[in-house]
Amino acid sequence: MEKRDKGRISLGRFLPYNLLNFLLLPAFLPFSGLSACTSQADIEQPCTVGMTRAGATEAGQLDIFIYDNRSGALDSYHRMECPAEGVVELYSGKGGKTVACIVDGQNSSYIWEEVKTLDRMKRMKVELDRDDPSRPVMSGICSIGGGGRATLPCTPLLSKVVVRSLRCDFSGRSYAGEKLKNVKIYLTNVCNGYSLFADEDEESSEFMNIGGLDRIATGRMKNKWYVYQEVPAEIGPEGVRLDREFCCYPDPPGEETAGSPYTRLVIEGSIGGENCWYPITLNRGDGGKGIRRNCRYVLDICLTRKGADNPWTPVGRETAQIYTQLCDWEEKEVHDVGY
């Protein structure tokens, strides 16, 4: 029996999320000193929204949209720098509200038609190439009754896939001792336009690198490294520490279809002059729902045989040995997940 070292995947929260604490109180003050758009309904008895920010290392831009729960129409909008502490008072009409927050959004301004109702706001998307993993776009949404309180977590939509190390162990095969050369690593079926306020089970309809590497599309990207990187080293049994990071949005949570393909990590290279591919599906076994929002997947991979003859056929455990763990960064809990 062959002796094979297993790889490892660990997963955890990508970044600390921001907690926005909202308080709706009756207020009898006129609107003053605030940049906001507000409906005229119930203006004689507005409400105050108090907000605090926790877990932040630096200030960012905060957009707050407040919608009326009865009509779904925009009640008020506020833009400000995220405060590190304290409470900032904002105003809206009375009654139950839905509060939608965007931290470090991609829009310098908003078109009225796109934000005038909650339904339209939920259709807004962010672009992968414009997101910044060092300061990612974050969002959160919650409903607040008149005079009620709520804590709203704003989390990044972005996730990371990290190839920490890679090695080859072709022991017992005719090509034992060969190395993987001309190595390229990339993500396929990548969602490049994701809804700011998507539900967990929402599926995207915008993808790039569908079924393989699209050099034209990736070549146009400002941050090509999000989805494609080359590895100059040759990979042998001793392995190589890579620490290569890739960025993506969540992939479809349900069954894979032609219109909703799973995002995969692909290792491409040549063994003995023969090209081969190792497409790896992430977090799909044992009830996993694939790449989720605000997660960081760390992979240690050991390749044990030649891969597929194309970049779209996933390899199994007999080809790429991967031991998978789910680790929450903050609570330090560890869970096994499949691939």
N, C-alpha and C positions, 0 to 999 in steps of 0.2 A: 504494500500500500504506500502511496506517495505521502510524503510529509509536506504539508502546505501551511504556511503562516497566513493567518487571517488578517485582513485589513480591518479598519475601524472607521465608523462614521459617528460623530457626536453632533448633537443638535441642541441649540439653546436660543434664548432670546438674543436678538441682534443688538439692540440698544436699549437702555433704560427708557421707559415711556414717560410721557409727561401727564400729570394729573391736573386737570382743570376743574376746580371746584366752583360750581355755580350756585348762586342763591337768588331766588326771585322774591322780592319784597314789594308790597304796595308803596308807591312813591307819589308825592304830590308836588314835584318840582318841575319847573319848565326845562326844556332841553337847552343846554348851553355848553359851549366849549368842547363839543364832541363832533367828530367827523362821522356822520351816520346817515343812512337813508331810512326813513320811518314812515309807515302808513299813517293816515289821518284817523283811522278807526281807534276809538278809545283813548285818544291822546290826552284827554283830560285826566286820566288816571293810569299813567304808565307804570312799568315795573322796573326795578333795578336788578341788574345782573352782576353779581360779584364774582370775580375770577382770581384764583391763585394758581401758581405754576410750581410744580415740584419736580425734583430729579433732573433739572436742567443744568448744564454746565456753562451755557452762554445764551444770551438773548437771541431770539429769532423773531420772524414776522408772524403775527397771528391774525387770521381772518376769522371773524365770528359771524355766522348767518343765523338769524333767529326767525323761525317760521311759526305761523299761527296753526295750532293743531286742528282747528275747525275748518279753515279754508285751504290750508296748505300753502298760502301765499307768504311771500317775504314780508316780515314785520319790520325788521331792522338789520343793518349790516354795520360792522365795526372793524377797523383795521388798526393795529397797534404793534408795538414791540412787546414781545412776551416779557412780563415782569418776572424778576427772579423771586420776589416775595411780595406779600401784601395783597390787597384787594383793589381791583379797578372796577369802578361803577360804570355800567352801561345801561341803556334804556331800551325798553320795548313796550308794546301795548300790553294790557292786562290779559289774563287768561292763560290756559295751558299753551306751552311752546315746545318746539323741537329745536334744539341747538346743534348746529353743525359747525365744527371747527377745523381749520386747516392751518398747520404750522409749516412755515417755509414753503409755501405753495409756489407753483411755477407761473402764476399769472401776476403781472404787475397791475392789472385792472381786470374787471369782469364785465361782460356784456349782459345787459339787463335781461334779455331773452333767455340767457343760460342759467340765471339764478333766481328768477322771479317767483318760482314755485319750488317746493321741496322735491317734487318728481323730476323737474329739470336739473336741479342741482345734483341729484344722484346719478345723472348721466355723465357728468364731467369726468374726464380722464386725465391721468398723468402719463408722461412719456418716459420710458426707461432711460433713454440717452440723456435726458435733461435732469434726471434725479442724481443726487450726490450722496454716496454712502457715508461721507463724513458729516453731512448735515441733511439727512433724508427728509422728503416730504412726509408729514404725519397728518393723520386725520382721526376724527372721532365724532360720534353723533349720539344724542340722547334726548329723551323727552322729559319735560319738567312741568308739573302742575302749577297752577297759580299759587304763589306763596310757598312753593316747595323747594327742596334742596336735591342736588345730584352731584356726583363726582364722575367726571368724564375722562377716561384714559385716552390719550391721543398716541397712537403708535405708528411706526413707519409701515408703509406698504411694501417696502423693499425687503428682500432676503439675500443672503449670501450663500454661495457654495464654495467651499475652500478645499482644494486638493493639497493636503498637508504633505503627503509623501506618496511615492510610487515606486514599485519594484516588480521585477519579473522573476518567476521561478518556474522554469520549463523542465525541471528534473524528470527524467524517465522518458522524455520525448526525443524524437529524431533531431530536433533543433535545439536540444539542451545546450546551454552556453551561449546561444545567440542573444543579442541585445535588441531592444526596441529602439529604432532610430527614426530620425526626422519626425519627432513627436510634436503633435499639435493637440491642444485640449480646447474644447468649445462646448457651448450649450446649444441644443437644437430645440425647435418648437418653443421659442421664447416669446412670452407675452410682452409686447412692447407698448401697449396702451391699456392701462388698468383703471377701473372706476375708483374714484376717490372714496366712495362710501359703499363699496361692493359688499354684499352679504357673503358669508363664508362659502356658500354653495354656488355663488355666481360664476358663470363661465365667461371667459374672454373670447372675443372674436378676431383679435388682432395679434398675429404671430409673425416672427421672423425666423430664419434658418429652419424652415419647415422641411423635415426629413433629411437634413444635411446642412453643410456650411454654405451659406450664400455670401460669396466674397464681395459681391457688389454692394449688398445691403450693409454688411459689417464694415466695408471700406468707407461708407458714408458716415459712419458713427464718429462722433467726437471722442467718445469713450469706448473704443473698440474692445478694450481689455475686459469690459463687462461680460462679453460673450465669446471672446476668442483670444487665445494666447499660444505662442510657440515656445517650445522647450528645447534649448540648444543641447542639453545633456543627452547622452545615450543611457537607456535604462536597463540595468542588469540585475543579477541576484542580490547585489549589495544594497540596491535601492538608492533613491535620491530624495532629499528633503526639498520640497518645492514651495510650499506655502503660497500657492497661487489662488487668488480670490476672484470669484465671478459674481455678478449681480443679476438678479432677476425678480420678477413679480410672481405671485402664486400661479400655479397651473391648474387645469380643470380638476375638480374634486371627484367627479363621477367617472363613469365608464369612458374609456378612450374611444373616440370616433375620428373620422377623417377631418371633421371640422373643429374638433377639440382634442388635439394630440397632447400627450404628456410631454413635459419638459424633461430632457435627458442631458446628462453629462457624457460627452463623447471623447474618448482618447483615440487618436489616430496615429499610426506610425507604420513602420515596415520591419519585418522580421525576415532575415535572409534574402532581402530584396523583394519580398512579397508584401504588398500593402494590406493592412487589416484595420478594423475599427472595433472599438469597445463601447457601445452605447449603454449607459447605466441609468436605469430608472430609479428615482429616489423616493423613499418613504411610501412605497405602494404595497408592500407585503404586510400581513398581520393587521389588516384594517386601516393602514395608513392612507391618508388622503393626499399624498404628494407634497410638493413644496407649498408651505403655508406662509402667510404674511408674518413679517417681523421674526424670522428664524435664521439661524446660522448653522449650516450643515458642514461638518468637518470630516474629510475622508482620508483614510490611509488605505491604499489599494495595492493588492498583490495580484498580478496577472499570471495565470498558470497554464495558459495555452493560447494558440493563435485565436484572434477574434473573428468577428463576422466579416463577410466580404462586401458589406455596405454599412452606412452610418445610421440606418433606421431600424435594424433588427436588434432588439435588446439582448445582451448576453446574460447568461445565468450564473449560478454559483459555481458551476463546473469550470467556468472560464475566468471569472474575476471573484476572488475570495474577499468578501466584505462582511465584517461583523459590525452590526449597526446598533447604536445607542442613542437614546433621546435624553439629553441632559438639560434641565432648566438651570440657567446661569445663576438665578437668584436663590432658588430654594435648594439647589444642588441635588435634586431628585434625578434618578437614572431610570430610564425605561428602555426596553428592547423594542426596536421597530424593524420592519423588514424592507427589502428593496426588490 
